[in-house]
Amino acid sequence: MAASWSLSHTLGAKEKTFYWRIDSRGNIFIKRKFRKDIFSRIDKISCNNLDRLQEFMQEREWKGLASNASKLYTGTEKNGIGKFMYSLRPEVPYAQLSSQLSAIFYHSEVWEWNRKKRGMKFLLLSGSWQEKTAQYYRNSLISERKLPEPENQDCFISDFFKNSLQQENELKKLQELKRLQEPLQKTIQEEPVQKIVQAKLSTFFGS
């Protein structure tokens, strides 16, 4: 089945929409649209980098976003999530994924949030970040109706095969109809030719 994107929003005062998904290896993909860009940008945050991020959060103290673009670029940003992301990959757009990741991990109950729109800070909670995030992703798709609910999966599978069978039967009917129409079309195409030949013969023999 093709991977589905889940819709989410950042937690800050200027709420921004983004799409995300997590694969079986624990890599997270985030799709966001920048104001001046025509197409959306998709970033991959590897499972390895996410593990390192969780290790950074294990100091058991509240961490700020620290994702100001100009401060990251000049190296004056304070210690925090965005600055740590920048140390993993020195690209400002990559470091600013801290806003999307913090929303994902908060809703996944991986991180706690101080509930402030400005001066946001986050604290690591106990448990496997990967399992919690994957479960939140599945629940999000179910709530968005991109996946069947567990109790309705049998019905979903049954309907899938039923629809497939109906499509196959319709295709067979179309193929049979085409096969039956071919002799008729051939006859229709041949009739004008026969009439022309007969007219020429009549003219030639003078009848």
NORMOBEL-V921978 format. One record per residue. N is the residue number from 1. RES is the residue in one letter. SS is DSSP state (hx for helix, st for strand, lp for the rest). PSI is psi in radians with two decimals (999 if undefined). OMEGA is omega in whole degrees, 0 to 359 (none if undefined). Layout:
n = [N:N]
res = [RES:RES]
ss = [SS:SS]
psi = [PSI:PSI]
omega = [OMEGA:OMEGA]
This chain:
n = [1:2:3:4:5:6:7:8:9:10:11:12:13:14:15:16:17:18:19:20:21:22:23:24:25:26:27:28:29:30:31:32:33:34:35:36:37:38:39:40:41:42:43:44:45:46:47:48:49:50:51:52:53:54:55:56:57:58:59:60:61:62:63:64:65:66:67:68:69:70:71:72:73:74:75:76:77:78:79:80:81:82:83:84:85:86:87:88:89:90:91:92:93:94:95:96:97:98:99:100:101:102:103:104:105:106:107:108:109:110:111:112:113:114:115:116:117:118:119:120:121:122:123:124:125:126:127:128:129:130:131:132:133:134:135:136:137:138:139:140:141:142:143:144:145:146:147:148:149:150:151:152:153:154:155:156:157:158:159:160:161:162:163:164:165:166:167:168:169:170:171:172:173:174:175:176:177:178:179:180:181:182:183:184:185:186:187:188:189:190:191:192:193:194:195:196:197:198:199:200:201:202:203:204:205:206:207]
res = [M:A:A:S:W:S:L:S:H:T:L:G:A:K:E:K:T:F:Y:W:R:I:D:S:R:G:N:I:F:I:K:R:K:F:R:K:D:I:F:S:R:I:D:K:I:S:C:N:N:L:D:R:L:Q:E:F:M:Q:E:R:E:W:K:G:L:A:S:N:A:S:K:L:Y:T:G:T:E:K:N:G:I:G:K:F:M:Y:S:L:R:P:E:V:P:Y:A:Q:L:S:S:Q:L:S:A:I:F:Y:H:S:E:V:W:E:W:N:R:K:K:R:G:M:K:F:L:L:L:S:G:S:W:Q:E:K:T:A:Q:Y:Y:R:N:S:L:I:S:E:R:K:L:P:E:P:E:N:Q:D:C:F:I:S:D:F:F:K:N:S:L:Q:Q:E:N:E:L:K:K:L:Q:E:L:K:R:L:Q:E:P:L:Q:K:T:I:Q:E:E:P:V:Q:K:I:V:Q:A:K:L:S:T:F:F:G:S]
ss = [lp:lp:lp:lp:lp:st:st:st:st:lp:lp:lp:lp:lp:lp:lp:st:st:st:st:st:st:lp:lp:lp:lp:lp:st:st:st:st:st:lp:lp:lp:lp:lp:lp:lp:lp:st:st:st:st:st:lp:hx:hx:hx:hx:hx:hx:hx:hx:hx:hx:hx:lp:lp:lp:lp:lp:st:st:lp:lp:lp:lp:hx:hx:hx:hx:hx:hx:lp:lp:lp:lp:lp:lp:hx:hx:hx:hx:hx:hx:hx:hx:lp:lp:lp:hx:hx:hx:hx:lp:lp:hx:hx:hx:hx:hx:hx:hx:hx:hx:hx:lp:lp:lp:st:st:st:lp:lp:lp:lp:lp:lp:lp:st:st:st:st:lp:lp:lp:lp:hx:hx:hx:hx:hx:hx:hx:hx:hx:hx:hx:hx:hx:hx:hx:lp:lp:lp:lp:lp:lp:hx:hx:hx:hx:hx:hx:hx:hx:hx:hx:hx:hx:hx:hx:hx:hx:hx:hx:hx:hx:hx:hx:hx:hx:hx:hx:hx:hx:hx:hx:hx:hx:hx:hx:hx:hx:hx:hx:hx:hx:hx:hx:hx:hx:hx:hx:hx:hx:hx:hx:hx:hx:hx:hx:hx:hx:lp:lp]
psi = [2.41:2.50:2.46:2.55:2.39:2.39:2.38:3.11:2.58:2.90:-0.18:3.13:-0.66:1.47:2.26:2.43:2.49:2.88:2.60:2.84:2.79:2.39:-3.14:-0.31:-0.08:0.12:2.40:2.36:2.31:2.24:2.14:2.77:2.15:2.63:-0.75:-0.12:2.54:-0.76:2.73:2.64:2.35:2.18:2.48:2.21:1.95:2.70:-0.65:-0.80:-0.59:-0.64:-0.75:-0.61:-0.74:-0.61:-0.68:-0.61:-0.17:0.05:-0.03:0.68:2.71:2.34:2.34:2.93:-0.78:1.02:0.46:2.19:-0.87:-0.67:-0.62:-0.74:-0.67:-0.12:0.32:0.06:2.50:2.90:2.32:-2.94:-0.86:-0.74:-0.65:-0.72:-0.65:-0.56:-0.47:-0.65:1.92:1.13:2.20:-0.81:-0.61:-0.77:-0.59:-0.04:-0.17:-0.55:-0.76:-0.74:-0.69:-0.64:-0.78:-0.84:-0.51:-0.86:-0.45:-0.05:0.57:-0.68:2.64:2.68:2.47:0.06:0.23:2.35:-0.53:2.46:0.64:2.45:2.71:2.62:2.35:2.34:2.90:2.77:2.95:2.05:-0.63:-0.79:-0.77:-0.73:-0.71:-0.69:-0.72:-0.68:-0.81:-0.76:-0.64:-0.74:-0.64:-0.78:-0.51:0.04:0.52:-0.24:2.62:2.58:2.61:-0.76:-0.26:0.16:-0.65:-0.73:-0.69:-0.82:-0.72:-0.78:-0.64:-0.86:-0.57:-0.80:-0.68:-0.72:-0.71:-0.75:-0.69:-0.73:-0.70:-0.68:-0.73:-0.70:-0.73:-0.71:-0.71:-0.73:-0.71:-0.71:-0.67:-0.52:-0.40:-0.84:-0.67:-0.76:-0.67:-0.72:-0.75:-0.70:-0.57:-0.51:-0.84:-0.65:-0.77:-0.70:-0.66:-0.76:-0.77:-0.67:-0.70:-0.73:-0.70:-0.72:-0.70:-0.75:-0.08:0.45:999]
omega = [180:181:181:177:177:180:177:182:176:187:186:180:175:184:181:179:173:177:181:174:177:181:185:180:179:175:178:178:181:179:182:183:175:188:186:183:177:183:178:178:177:179:175:173:187:177:180:178:178:174:180:177:179:176:177:181:185:179:177:173:182:181:177:180:179:185:178:187:183:180:176:183:182:179:181:180:179:181:180:187:181:180:177:177:179:178:177:177:185:176:183:179:178:180:182:171:177:179:180:180:180:177:179:183:176:181:178:183:173:177:169:182:181:176:178:178:174:185:181:175:185:182:181:175:181:179:180:180:184:180:180:182:179:179:178:178:179:180:179:180:178:180:177:179:175:174:176:174:186:183:182:183:179:178:179:180:179:179:180:181:178:179:179:179:178:178:180:179:178:178:179:179:179:179:179:179:178:180:180:183:184:178:180:178:179:179:180:180:183:185:179:180:180:180:178:180:180:180:179:178:180:180:183:182:176:180:none]
